[in-house]
Amino acid sequence: MLVLITYDMQTIDKKGRSRLRWVAKECQNYGQRVQNSVFEINTDYANILILKDKLLNIIDKDKDSIRIYYLGNHWEKKVEHFGVKESYNPEGLLLI
Protein backbone atom coordinates (compact mmCIF):
# COMPACT_ATOMS: atom_id res chain seq x y z
CA MET A 1 0.00 0.00 0.00
CA LEU A 2 1.35 3.43 -0.92
CA VAL A 3 0.85 6.22 1.62
CA LEU A 4 1.70 9.88 1.23
CA ILE A 5 2.63 11.73 4.42
CA THR A 6 2.88 15.51 4.51
CA TYR A 7 3.68 17.66 7.50
CA ASP A 8 4.01 21.27 8.55
CA MET A 9 5.81 22.11 11.78
CA GLN A 10 5.88 25.44 13.58
CA THR A 11 9.61 26.20 13.54
CA ILE A 12 9.75 29.58 15.25
CA ASP A 13 11.47 28.13 18.31
CA LYS A 14 14.15 25.50 18.90
CA LYS A 15 11.61 22.86 20.01
CA GLY A 16 9.70 23.24 16.74
CA ARG A 17 12.84 22.81 14.65
CA SER A 18 13.69 19.73 16.70
CA ARG A 19 10.22 18.25 16.09
CA LEU A 20 10.66 18.93 12.37
CA ARG A 21 13.91 16.95 12.29
CA TRP A 22 12.43 14.06 14.29
CA VAL A 23 9.36 13.79 12.05
CA ALA A 24 11.55 13.79 8.93
CA LYS A 25 13.86 11.17 10.43
CA GLU A 26 10.97 8.85 11.34
CA CYS A 27 9.43 9.19 7.87
CA GLN A 28 12.81 8.55 6.26
CA ASN A 29 13.01 5.26 8.17
CA TYR A 30 9.90 4.06 6.33
CA GLY A 31 9.94 5.68 2.90
CA GLN A 32 11.30 8.10 0.34
CA ARG A 33 11.31 11.90 0.63
CA VAL A 34 9.81 13.29 -2.59
CA GLN A 35 9.63 16.95 -1.54
CA ASN A 36 10.76 18.92 1.51
CA SER A 37 7.91 17.88 3.81
CA VAL A 38 6.44 15.06 1.74
CA PHE A 39 7.22 11.34 1.93
CA GLU A 40 5.96 8.39 -0.11
CA ILE A 41 5.86 5.21 1.93
CA ASN A 42 5.17 1.81 0.41
CA THR A 43 4.44 -0.63 3.24
CA ASP A 44 1.65 -2.51 4.93
CA TYR A 45 -1.04 -1.05 7.16
CA ALA A 46 0.57 -2.34 10.37
CA ASN A 47 3.76 -0.35 9.72
CA ILE A 48 1.75 2.76 8.91
CA LEU A 49 -0.01 2.46 12.27
CA ILE A 50 3.37 2.20 14.02
CA LEU A 51 4.71 5.24 12.16
CA LYS A 52 1.53 7.21 12.79
CA ASP A 53 1.81 6.52 16.52
CA LYS A 54 5.45 7.67 16.54
CA LEU A 55 4.62 10.86 14.65
CA LEU A 56 1.68 11.72 16.90
CA ASN A 57 3.98 11.38 19.90
CA ILE A 58 6.48 13.82 18.34
CA ILE A 59 4.28 16.66 17.14
CA ASP A 60 2.65 19.43 19.14
CA LYS A 61 -1.00 19.11 18.09
CA ASP A 62 -1.60 22.79 18.90
CA LYS A 63 1.18 24.00 16.55
CA ASP A 64 1.95 21.31 13.96
CA SER A 65 0.03 19.26 11.42
CA ILE A 66 0.43 15.93 9.66
CA ARG A 67 -1.69 14.67 6.77
CA ILE A 68 -1.74 11.03 5.70
CA TYR A 69 -3.12 10.05 2.29
CA TYR A 70 -3.82 6.35 1.73
CA LEU A 71 -3.31 5.72 -2.00
CA GLY A 72 -3.70 1.96 -1.70
CA ASN A 73 -2.24 -0.90 -3.68
CA HIS A 74 -3.16 0.40 -7.14
CA TRP A 75 -1.46 3.75 -6.70
CA GLU A 76 0.21 3.79 -10.15
CA LYS A 77 -2.90 5.27 -11.76
CA LYS A 78 -3.28 7.88 -8.99
CA VAL A 79 0.19 9.46 -9.12
CA GLU A 80 1.52 11.72 -11.87
CA HIS A 81 4.91 13.42 -11.80
CA PHE A 82 6.07 16.43 -13.85
CA GLY A 83 9.23 18.50 -13.74
CA VAL A 84 12.53 18.08 -11.96
CA LYS A 85 13.52 15.36 -9.52
CA GLU A 86 13.16 12.17 -11.46
CA SER A 87 10.41 9.96 -10.11
CA TYR A 88 11.24 6.61 -8.58
CA ASN A 89 9.51 3.25 -8.24
CA PRO A 90 8.62 2.69 -4.56
CA GLU A 91 8.32 -1.02 -5.24
CA GLY A 92 11.77 -1.14 -6.82
CA LEU A 93 15.16 -1.68 -5.22
CA LEU A 94 15.82 0.47 -2.15
CA LEU A 95 19.46 1.20 -1.36
CA ILE A 96 20.26 2.19 2.20
C-alpha positions in Angstrom: 0.0 0.0 0.0 1.4 3.4 -0.9 0.9 6.2 1.6 1.7 9.9 1.2 2.6 11.7 4.4 2.9 15.5 4.5 3.7 17.7 7.5 4.0 21.3 8.6 5.8 22.1 11.8 5.9 25.4 13.6 9.6 26.2 13.5 9.8 29.6 15.3 11.5 28.1 18.3 14.2 25.5 18.9 11.6 22.9 20.0 9.7 23.2 16.7 12.8 22.8 14.6 13.7 19.7 16.7 10.2 18.3 16.1 10.7 18.9 12.4 13.9 16.9 12.3 12.4 14.1 14.3 9.4 13.8 12.1 11.6 13.8 8.9 13.9 11.2 10.4 11.0 8.8 11.3 9.4 9.2 7.9 12.8 8.5 6.3 13.0 5.3 8.2 9.9 4.1 6.3 9.9 5.7 2.9 11.3 8.1 0.3 11.3 11.9 0.6 9.8 13.3 -2.6 9.6 17.0 -1.5 10.8 18.9 1.5 7.9 17.9 3.8 6.4 15.1 1.7 7.2 11.3 1.9 6.0 8.4 -0.1 5.9 5.2 1.9 5.2 1.8 0.4 4.4 -0.6 3.2 1.6 -2.5 4.9 -1.0 -1.1 7.2 0.6 -2.3 10.4 3.8 -0.3 9.7 1.8 2.8 8.9 0.0 2.5 12.3 3.4 2.2 14.0 4.7 5.2 12.2 1.5 7.2 12.8 1.8 6.5 16.5 5.4 7.7 16.5 4.6 10.9 14.6 1.7 11.7 16.9 4.0 11.4 19.9 6.5 13.8 18.3 4.3 16.7 17.1 2.7 19.4 19.1 -1.0 19.1 18.1 -1.6 22.8 18.9 1.2 24.0 16.6 1.9 21.3 14.0 0.0 19.3 11.4 0.4 15.9 9.7 -1.7 14.7 6.8 -1.7 11.0 5.7 -3.1 10.0 2.3 -3.8 6.4 1.7 -3.3 5.7 -2.0 -3.7 2.0 -1.7 -2.2 -0.9 -3.7 -3.2 0.4 -7.1 -1.5 3.8 -6.7 0.2 3.8 -10.1 -2.9 5.3 -11.8 -3.3 7.9 -9.0 0.2 9.5 -9.1 1.5 11.7 -11.9 4.9 13.4 -11.8 6.1 16.4 -13.9 9.2 18.5 -13.7 12.5 18.1 -12.0 13.5 15.4 -9.5 13.2 12.2 -11.5 10.4 10.0 -10.1 11.2 6.6 -8.6 9.5 3.2 -8.2 8.6 2.7 -4.6 8.3 -1.0 -5.2 11.8 -1.1 -6.8 15.2 -1.7 -5.2 15.8 0.5 -2.1 19.5 1.2 -1.4 20.3 2.2 2.2 
